[in-house]
Amino acid sequence: MKPLQIMMMLLADPQVSVPAEVKIQVGRLATVSITSTGKITRYLCLDDQVDVFRAYEDDPGKISLRILCHQPGRYKLVVYTAADGVPSEPAVCTIIAQLGKVADKVTDKLPDTVVEPMGKFESRLLAGWKLERNLEARKKLADLYRRAAETIVPDESIKTAGGVTTIVAKAAGEVVGDPGKVLVGVRAVLAQELQSKLPKDPQAPLTEELRALIIAEFKRIADHLDKLP
């Protein structure tokens, strides 16, 4: 590199860049690549539905972040750096978390009409179950939702609706298995049902009324899972 180019780089304001938008699958690790002219680069995502891990790299100007989202939604990742006491403009990446191609294909095939005497939710749940009858996984998932209603939701140390769903999602991944591989149809339907019933904002405070609603929904889900033939 020529001396003039080096001087121009030293005089320029610090720069950091990220993709404007990244689409990822819920429950699967994805990578967001960052380029930075600073020696130290910081990143921040305030939503507790998103876990961010930095991968090791030798070059401080090329950074890889591993992203894991626990619920579908749109989240903001903010990245910034500095040089000689001058901060960069923050770079923002919008993370769009989706259920994934497998789950989307499954739910697209499920019936939208009401099937008597079952309602829309029950009929879609049954259709998802028929795609993969896994009795052991079904029992584990039902037990998990029932225990969550009894122990996790009433826990006063958990302050937000997103805090509850994050814990349950992580537990389901550990106890039942990968949501993209085990009971894909059933879990996709359950995720859609909870999205329709719970607050859109994962930071919504857990009031007594909201705790009661989530407890009732979790118990209802457990009961429906138990009844799948």
QUITAQUI-V182480 format. One record per residue. N is the residue number from 0. RES is the residue in one small letter. PHI is phi as a letter, one per 30 degrees, with the letter a starting at -180 (* if undefined). BURIAL is I if it has 16 or more other ideal C-beta (glycine too) atoms within 10 Angstrom, else O. Layout:
n=N res=RES phi=PHI burial=BURIAL
n=N res=RES phi=PHI burial=BURIAL
This chain:
n=0 res=m phi=* burial=O
n=1 res=k phi=d burial=O
n=2 res=p phi=e burial=O
n=3 res=l phi=d burial=O
n=4 res=q phi=d burial=O
n=5 res=i phi=d burial=O
n=6 res=m phi=d burial=O
n=7 res=m phi=d burial=O
n=8 res=m phi=d burial=O
n=9 res=l phi=d burial=O
n=10 res=l phi=d burial=O
n=11 res=a phi=d burial=O
n=12 res=d phi=d burial=O
n=13 res=p phi=d burial=I
n=14 res=q phi=b burial=I
n=15 res=v phi=b burial=I
n=16 res=s phi=b burial=O
n=17 res=v phi=b burial=I
n=18 res=p phi=e burial=O
n=19 res=a phi=d burial=O
n=20 res=e phi=a burial=O
n=21 res=v phi=b burial=I
n=22 res=k phi=c burial=O
n=23 res=i phi=b burial=I
n=24 res=q phi=c burial=I
n=25 res=v phi=e burial=I
n=26 res=g phi=i burial=I
n=27 res=r phi=c burial=O
n=28 res=l phi=d burial=O
n=29 res=a phi=b burial=O
n=30 res=t phi=c burial=O
n=31 res=v phi=c burial=I
n=32 res=s phi=c burial=O
n=33 res=i phi=b burial=I
n=34 res=t phi=c burial=O
n=35 res=s phi=b burial=I
n=36 res=t phi=c burial=I
n=37 res=g phi=d burial=I
n=38 res=k phi=d burial=O
n=39 res=i phi=b burial=O
n=40 res=t phi=b burial=I
n=41 res=r phi=c burial=O
n=42 res=y phi=b burial=I
n=43 res=l phi=a burial=O
n=44 res=c phi=b burial=I
n=45 res=l phi=d burial=O
n=46 res=d phi=d burial=I
n=47 res=d phi=d burial=I
n=48 res=q phi=d burial=I
n=49 res=v phi=b burial=I
n=50 res=d phi=c burial=O
n=51 res=v phi=b burial=O
n=52 res=f phi=b burial=O
n=53 res=r phi=c burial=O
n=54 res=a phi=d burial=O
n=55 res=y phi=d burial=O
n=56 res=e phi=b burial=O
n=57 res=d phi=d burial=O
n=58 res=d phi=c burial=O
n=59 res=p phi=d burial=O
n=60 res=g phi=d burial=O
n=61 res=k phi=b burial=O
n=62 res=i phi=b burial=I
n=63 res=s phi=c burial=O
n=64 res=l phi=c burial=I
n=65 res=r phi=c burial=O
n=66 res=i phi=c burial=I
n=67 res=l phi=b burial=I
n=68 res=c phi=c burial=I
n=69 res=h phi=c burial=I
n=70 res=q phi=b burial=I
n=71 res=p phi=d burial=I
n=72 res=g phi=l burial=I
n=73 res=r phi=c burial=O
n=74 res=y phi=b burial=I
n=75 res=k phi=c burial=O
n=76 res=l phi=c burial=I
n=77 res=v phi=c burial=O
n=78 res=v phi=b burial=I
n=79 res=y phi=a burial=I
n=80 res=t phi=b burial=I
n=81 res=a phi=a burial=I
n=82 res=a phi=b burial=I
n=83 res=d phi=h burial=O
n=84 res=g phi=i burial=O
n=85 res=v phi=c burial=O
n=86 res=p phi=d burial=O
n=87 res=s phi=d burial=I
n=88 res=e phi=d burial=O
n=89 res=p phi=d burial=O
n=90 res=a phi=c burial=I
n=91 res=v phi=b burial=O
n=92 res=c phi=c burial=I
n=93 res=t phi=d burial=O
n=94 res=i phi=c burial=I
n=95 res=i phi=c burial=O
n=96 res=a phi=c burial=I
n=97 res=q phi=b burial=O
n=98 res=l phi=d burial=I
n=99 res=g phi=j burial=I
n=100 res=k phi=d burial=O
n=101 res=v phi=d burial=O
n=102 res=a phi=d burial=I
n=103 res=d phi=d burial=O
n=104 res=k phi=d burial=O
n=105 res=v phi=d burial=I
n=106 res=t phi=d burial=I
n=107 res=d phi=d burial=O
n=108 res=k phi=d burial=O
n=109 res=l phi=d burial=I
n=110 res=p phi=d burial=O
n=111 res=d phi=c burial=O
n=112 res=t phi=d burial=O
n=113 res=v phi=d burial=O
n=114 res=v phi=c burial=O
n=115 res=e phi=d burial=O
n=116 res=p phi=d burial=O
n=117 res=m phi=d burial=O
n=118 res=g phi=d burial=O
n=119 res=k phi=d burial=O
n=120 res=f phi=d burial=I
n=121 res=e phi=d burial=I
n=122 res=s phi=d burial=I
n=123 res=r phi=d burial=I
n=124 res=l phi=d burial=I
n=125 res=l phi=d burial=I
n=126 res=a phi=d burial=I
n=127 res=g phi=d burial=I
n=128 res=w phi=d burial=I
n=129 res=k phi=d burial=O
n=130 res=l phi=d burial=O
n=131 res=e phi=a burial=O
n=132 res=r phi=d burial=O
n=133 res=n phi=b burial=O
n=134 res=l phi=d burial=O
n=135 res=e phi=d burial=O
n=136 res=a phi=d burial=I
n=137 res=r phi=d burial=I
n=138 res=k phi=d burial=O
n=139 res=k phi=d burial=I
n=140 res=l phi=d burial=I
n=141 res=a phi=d burial=I
n=142 res=d phi=d burial=O
n=143 res=l phi=d burial=I
n=144 res=y phi=d burial=I
n=145 res=r phi=d burial=I
n=146 res=r phi=d burial=O
n=147 res=a phi=d burial=I
n=148 res=a phi=d burial=I
n=149 res=e phi=d burial=O
n=150 res=t phi=b burial=O
n=151 res=i phi=d burial=I
n=152 res=v phi=d burial=I
n=153 res=p phi=d burial=O
n=154 res=d phi=d burial=O
n=155 res=e phi=d burial=O
n=156 res=s phi=d burial=O
n=157 res=i phi=c burial=I
n=158 res=k phi=c burial=O
n=159 res=t phi=b burial=I
n=160 res=a phi=d burial=I
n=161 res=g phi=d burial=I
n=162 res=g phi=d burial=I
n=163 res=v phi=d burial=I
n=164 res=t phi=d burial=I
n=165 res=t phi=d burial=I
n=166 res=i phi=d burial=I
n=167 res=v phi=d burial=I
n=168 res=a phi=d burial=I
n=169 res=k phi=d burial=O
n=170 res=a phi=d burial=O
n=171 res=a phi=d burial=I
n=172 res=g phi=d burial=O
n=173 res=e phi=d burial=O
n=174 res=v phi=d burial=O
n=175 res=v phi=c burial=I
n=176 res=g phi=k burial=I
n=177 res=d phi=e burial=O
n=178 res=p phi=d burial=I
n=179 res=g phi=d burial=I
n=180 res=k phi=b burial=O
n=181 res=v phi=c burial=I
n=182 res=l phi=h burial=I
n=183 res=v phi=e burial=I
n=184 res=g phi=d burial=I
n=185 res=v phi=d burial=I
n=186 res=r phi=d burial=I
n=187 res=a phi=d burial=I
n=188 res=v phi=d burial=I
n=189 res=l phi=d burial=I
n=190 res=a phi=d burial=I
n=191 res=q phi=d burial=I
n=192 res=e phi=d burial=I
n=193 res=l phi=d burial=I
n=194 res=q phi=d burial=O
n=195 res=s phi=d burial=O
n=196 res=k phi=c burial=O
n=197 res=l phi=c burial=I
n=198 res=p phi=e burial=I
n=199 res=k phi=d burial=O
n=200 res=d phi=d burial=O
n=201 res=p phi=d burial=I
n=202 res=q phi=d burial=O
n=203 res=a phi=e burial=O
n=204 res=p phi=d burial=O
n=205 res=l phi=d burial=I
n=206 res=t phi=d burial=O
n=207 res=e phi=d burial=O
n=208 res=e phi=d burial=O
n=209 res=l phi=d burial=I
n=210 res=r phi=e burial=I
n=211 res=a phi=d burial=O
n=212 res=l phi=d burial=I
n=213 res=i phi=d burial=I
n=214 res=i phi=e burial=I
n=215 res=a phi=d burial=O
n=216 res=e phi=d burial=I
n=217 res=f phi=d burial=I
n=218 res=k phi=d burial=I
n=219 res=r phi=d burial=O
n=220 res=i phi=d burial=I
n=221 res=a phi=e burial=I
n=222 res=d phi=d burial=O
n=223 res=h phi=d burial=I
n=224 res=l phi=d burial=I
n=225 res=d phi=d burial=O
n=226 res=k phi=d burial=O
n=227 res=l phi=d burial=I
n=228 res=p phi=d burial=O
